[in-house]
């Protein structure tokens, strides 16, 4: 099936599911989820102020920032919400200039960047990008991306933001690796990603961008591929494959371990969690997240892995659940 047909089919599913999806039949209960809910490793945290999925997020100034997404009615959000692990409270941040879903957010430590994404259920990736400067109360536009980009990964590596994977057009998988020069407000293109995919996961480690799993515009095309980009050499190499092929998941690094949480398959959202020891480059299965989900954010802060929002069933089923894990 052509990529654009796949995206169109997924859009129809989303539109058909708009509204309160909690009346839909529940997926079969996995006993491991019940067990995890009573475990000491995972704990429930204060919920997001609204049910939201297909969000983006970053740790900034020690707090969890999440932005955009699709709310419980299927509308695209421009809200920015901030969770403080120290006080366990949510607050409002400066709203995005326009609603976005499937965008990418990164922090340089001083400034916060929101890159690309999509605005409507037509799923057209956009070239716009904004920055929230340190101490500013509003976002400002930066140089546009060379091409639209949504459902990709982005990380700050050295003096650049690196963006890989995702969709460049509606249903069109991105090839080029985009690089943003923070000092000069300028984009260029690097070496092509070897395995095109969207709804992938990614993280920065030791000066490189790791991209993990993802899919090709269909819930049945999840992959287990891991590839690593060296921005200095402008070259890709193969990494250790993840055991469970998945797309629509989140991943974050805590104390040398990358935790891949959840994801989406044709018949269910995943609760499985896999841990990659970056010293040995080996994966292991660990305790599942209590609430299966996709389209969520996974962040590492305050000695814990935080799993925020998402959908608990395939396509559209937004939740407000927040859960955290301590190794």
C-alpha positions as semicolon CSV with decimal commas, in nm:
position;residue;x (nm);y (nm);z (nm)
1;X;0,000;0,000;0,000
2;X;0,129;0,348;-0,084
3;X;0,244;0,566;0,210
4;X;-0,013;0,836;0,133
5;X;-0,291;0,578;0,137
6;X;-0,170;0,448;0,471
7;X;-0,172;0,797;0,621
8;X;-0,515;0,867;0,479
9;X;-0,649;0,546;0,629
10;X;-0,505;0,636;0,967
11;X;-0,657;0,983;0,945
12;X;-0,999;0,828;0,879
13;X;-0,960;0,612;1,189
14;X;-0,870;0,917;1,397
15;X;-1,162;1,120;1,267
16;X;-1,402;0,836;1,327
17;X;-1,276;0,804;1,681
18;X;-1,299;1,173;1,772
19;X;-1,497;1,235;2,085
20;X;-1,495;1,029;2,403
21;X;-1,345;0,695;2,310
22;X;-1,385;0,552;2,659
23;X;-1,713;0,393;2,552
24;X;-1,523;0,172;2,306
25;X;-1,472;-0,194;2,403
26;X;-1,178;-0,241;2,635
27;X;-0,876;-0,435;2,517
28;X;-0,804;-0,766;2,693
29;X;-0,646;-0,717;3,034
30;X;-0,284;-0,822;3,057
31;X;-0,207;-0,968;3,398
32;X;0,138;-0,812;3,391
33;X;-0,023;-0,467;3,389
34;X;-0,221;-0,549;3,702
35;X;0,092;-0,678;3,871
36;X;0,287;-0,366;3,774
37;X;0,020;-0,138;3,919
38;X;0,095;-0,268;4,268
39;X;0,472;-0,273;4,229
40;X;0,707;-0,036;4,410
41;X;0,906;0,036;4,093
42;X;0,630;0,233;3,922
43;X;0,415;0,494;4,091
44;X;0,124;0,714;3,988
45;X;0,188;1,088;3,958
46;X;-0,043;1,392;3,932
47;X;-0,234;1,370;3,605
48;X;-0,190;1,607;3,312
49;X;-0,462;1,876;3,332
50;X;-0,625;1,730;3,020
51;X;-0,628;1,406;2,825
52;X;-0,373;1,450;2,549
53;X;-0,172;1,238;2,303
54;X;0,078;1,285;2,018
55;X;0,254;1,539;2,238
56;X;0,616;1,642;2,250
57;X;0,828;1,720;2,553
58;X;1,168;1,801;2,701
59;X;1,333;1,842;3,037
60;X;1,408;2,212;3,080
61;X;1,534;2,381;3,396
62;X;1,479;2,058;3,587
63;X;1,109;2,044;3,496
64;X;0,907;1,842;3,247
65;X;0,768;2,053;2,962
66;X;0,505;1,907;2,728
67;X;0,350;2,087;2,433
68;X;0,080;2,051;2,170
69;X;-0,087;1,720;2,091
70;X;-0,437;1,599;2,015
71;X;-0,690;1,636;2,295
72;X;-0,982;1,408;2,385
73;X;-1,206;1,571;2,122
74;X;-0,948;1,525;1,845
75;X;-0,857;1,894;1,836
76;X;-0,495;2,006;1,802
77;X;-0,363;2,184;2,109
78;X;-0,131;2,483;2,147
79;X;-0,102;2,437;2,524
80;X;0,233;2,417;2,701
81;X;0,229;2,252;3,041
82;X;0,508;2,224;3,296
83;X;0,546;1,963;3,569
84;X;0,777;2,029;3,864
85;X;0,903;1,698;4,011
86;X;1,004;1,881;4,329
87;X;0,655;2,002;4,413
88;X;0,452;1,748;4,208
89;X;0,251;2,030;4,053
90;X;0,149;2,133;3,702
91;X;0,157;2,490;3,573
92;X;0,096;2,665;3,239
93;X;0,376;2,775;3,011
94;X;0,359;3,021;2,720
95;X;0,123;2,877;2,457
96;X;0,259;2,787;2,115
97;X;0,190;3,046;1,842
98;X;-0,014;2,781;1,655
99;X;-0,151;2,438;1,750
100;X;0,079;2,145;1,678
101;X;0,082;1,767;1,708
102;X;0,364;1,522;1,625
103;X;0,619;1,803;1,678
104;X;0,965;1,778;1,835
105;X;1,090;1,971;2,138
106;X;1,446;2,012;2,269
107;X;1,622;2,216;2,534
108;X;1,969;2,366;2,504
109;X;1,975;2,434;2,878
110;X;1,906;2,802;2,823
111;X;1,643;2,799;2,546
112;X;1,359;2,570;2,444
113;X;1,288;2,483;2,078
114;X;0,971;2,349;1,915
115;X;1,036;2,203;1,570
116;X;0,799;2,110;1,289
117;X;0,493;1,900;1,360
118;X;0,147;1,905;1,208
119;X;-0,152;2,130;1,267
120;X;-0,455;1,947;1,130
121;X;-0,579;1,591;1,080
122;X;-0,459;1,614;0,722
123;X;-0,119;1,524;0,871
124;X;0,081;1,769;0,660
125;X;0,430;1,814;0,814
126;X;0,526;2,180;0,860
127;X;0,853;2,370;0,822
128;X;0,795;2,613;1,108
129;X;1,010;2,620;1,421
130;X;1,002;2,840;1,730
131;X;1,225;2,919;2,025
132;X;1,135;3,023;2,379
133;X;1,437;3,220;2,495
134;X;1,554;3,208;2,853
135;X;1,329;3,440;3,054
136;X;1,096;3,516;2,759
137;X;0,718;3,504;2,792
138;X;0,644;3,423;2,427
139;X;0,780;3,201;2,152
140;X;0,950;3,354;1,850
141;X;0,997;3,210;1,503
142;X;1,337;3,091;1,384
143;X;1,457;2,995;1,035
144;X;1,218;2,745;0,876
145;X;1,325;2,386;0,818
146;X;1,439;2,303;0,462
147;X;1,135;2,073;0,443
148;X;0,836;1,980;0,652
149;X;0,898;1,736;0,933
150;X;0,667;1,556;1,175
151;X;0,672;1,239;1,388
152;X;1,054;1,254;1,386
153;X;1,319;1,275;1,658
154;X;1,531;1,576;1,753
155;X;1,818;1,618;1,997
156;X;2,074;1,883;2,084
157;X;2,425;1,759;2,005
158;X;2,704;2,009;2,059
159;X;2,620;2,338;1,889
160;X;2,343;2,191;1,671
161;X;1,996;2,046;1,683
162;X;1,980;1,724;1,482
163;X;1,648;1,603;1,338
164;X;1,612;1,254;1,190
165;X;1,339;1,031;1,053
166;X;0,971;1,123;1,042
167;X;0,752;1,243;0,757
168;X;0,869;1,518;0,521
169;X;0,536;1,537;0,337
170;X;0,194;1,384;0,393
171;X;0,270;1,013;0,376
172;X;0,624;1,078;0,253
173;X;0,901;0,937;0,468
174;X;1,193;1,174;0,531
175;X;1,538;1,084;0,404
176;X;1,770;1,372;0,491
177;X;1,904;1,439;0,837
178;X;1,841;1,803;0,922
179;X;2,089;2,006;1,128
180;X;2,026;2,346;1,286
181;X;2,316;2,577;1,365
182;X;2,215;2,733;1,698
183;X;2,457;3,025;1,672
184;X;2,369;3,124;1,315
185;X;1,999;3,035;1,286
186;X;2,063;2,819;0,983
187;X;1,960;2,471;0,868
188;X;2,145;2,229;0,644
189;X;2,107;1,865;0,546
190;X;2,333;1,578;0,649
191;X;2,368;1,216;0,546
192;X;2,047;1,028;0,471
193;X;1,906;0,802;0,741
194;X;1,966;0,442;0,625
195;X;1,621;0,313;0,728
196;X;1,336;0,554;0,661
197;X;1,068;0,551;0,932
198;X;0,842;0,773;1,139
199;X;0,701;0,751;1,494
200;X;1,051;0,644;1,598
201;X;1,233;0,709;1,925
202;X;1,562;0,885;1,977
203;X;1,814;1,013;2,229
204;X;2,158;1,175;2,240
205;X;2,452;0,983;2,383
206;X;2,823;1,053;2,377
207;X;2,793;1,311;2,100
208;X;2,577;1,095;1,873
209;X;2,208;1,061;1,790
210;X;2,057;0,717;1,844
211;X;1,734;0,645;1,656
212;X;1,530;0,345;1,764
213;X;1,254;0,141;1,595
214;X;0,959;0,327;1,434
215;X;0,733;0,240;1,141
216;X;0,643;0,322;0,779
217;X;0,304;0,496;0,815
218;X;0,121;0,179;0,915
219;X;0,072;0,008;1,251
220;X;0,172;-0,322;1,090
221;X;0,514;-0,198;0,976
222;X;0,691;-0,153;1,310
223;X;1,064;-0,216;1,296
224;X;1,333;-0,315;1,547
225;X;1,612;-0,124;1,370
226;X;1,855;0,094;1,568
227;X;2,088;0,334;1,385
228;X;2,336;0,588;1,519
229;X;2,432;0,921;1,362
230;X;2,770;1,087;1,417
231;X;2,726;1,458;1,334
232;X;3,100;1,521;1,318
233;X;3,164;1,251;1,061
234;X;2,817;1,304;0,909
235;X;2,778;0,927;0,897
236;X;2,541;0,656;1,019
237;X;2,622;0,315;1,167
238;X;2,411;0,024;1,286
239;X;2,326;-0,018;1,654
240;X;2,187;-0,310;1,857
241;X;1,833;-0,398;1,746
242;X;1,557;-0,364;2,005
243;X;1,384;-0,694;2,089
244;X;1,027;-0,570;2,034
245;X;0,948;-0,391;1,709
246;X;0,752;-0,079;1,802
247;X;0,640;0,262;1,682
248;X;0,472;0,553;1,859
249;X;0,671;0,499;2,179
250;X;0,900;0,712;2,394
251;X;1,258;0,668;2,510
252;X;1,480;0,848;2,761
253;X;1,822;0,796;2,920
254;X;1,874;0,776;3,295
255;X;2,212;0,690;3,450
256;X;2,350;0,525;3,137
257;X;2,037;0,324;3,058
258;X;1,795;0,410;2,777
259;X;1,437;0,312;2,860
260;X;1,198;0,247;2,567
261;X;0,840;0,258;2,692
262;X;0,515;0,154;2,525
263;X;0,423;0,187;2,160
264;X;0,146;0,095;1,921
265;X;0,052;-0,221;1,735
266;X;-0,256;-0,279;1,515
267;X;-0,459;-0,435;1,798
268;X;-0,327;-0,269;2,112
269;X;-0,109;-0,016;2,287
270;X;0,202;-0,169;2,442
271;X;0,295;-0,179;2,810
272;X;0,638;-0,335;2,756
273;X;0,955;-0,156;2,863
274;X;1,302;-0,240;2,734
275;X;1,626;-0,108;2,879
276;X;1,942;-0,052;2,676
277;X;2,266;-0,056;2,875
278;X;2,472;0,196;2,682
279;X;2,801;0,066;2,824
280;X;2,746;-0,285;2,687
281;X;2,495;-0,198;2,412
282;X;2,265;-0,478;2,525
283;X;1,886;-0,472;2,571
284;X;1,684;-0,632;2,850
285;X;1,315;-0,651;2,934
286;X;1,206;-0,484;3,256
287;X;0,883;-0,435;3,445
288;X;0,601;-0,305;3,220
289;X;0,447;0,039;3,260
290;X;0,111;0,014;3,443
291;X;-0,083;0,195;3,168
292;X;-0,019;0,075;2,810
293;X;0,014;0,370;2,576
294;X;0,144;0,530;2,258
295;X;0,182;0,893;2,148
296;X;0,317;0,980;2,492
297;X;0,632;1,149;2,621
298;X;0,908;0,971;2,812
299;X;1,152;1,195;3,001
300;X;1,425;1,143;3,262
301;X;1,445;1,386;3,553
302;X;1,497;1,386;3,930
303;X;1,628;1,030;3,926
304;X;1,316;0,887;3,763
305;X;1,175;0,800;3,421
306;X;0,847;0,984;3,360
307;X;0,576;0,864;3,120
308;X;0,326;1,138;3,038
309;X;-0,008;1,129;2,854
310;X;-0,060;0,936;2,531
311;X;-0,335;0,704;2,411
312;X;-0,416;0,372;2,575
313;X;-0,558;0,210;2,260
314;X;-0,455;0,225;1,894
315;X;-0,508;0,552;1,703
316;X;-0,718;0,787;1,918
317;X;-0,772;0,725;2,291
318;X;-0,611;1,011;2,485
319;X;-0,533;0,973;2,855
320;X;-0,413;1,213;3,124
321;X;-0,211;0,949;3,311
322;X;0,139;1,016;3,442
323;X;0,352;0,736;3,586
324;X;0,716;0,731;3,692
325;X;0,978;0,465;3,746
326;X;1,290;0,454;3,961
327;X;1,554;0,191;3,874
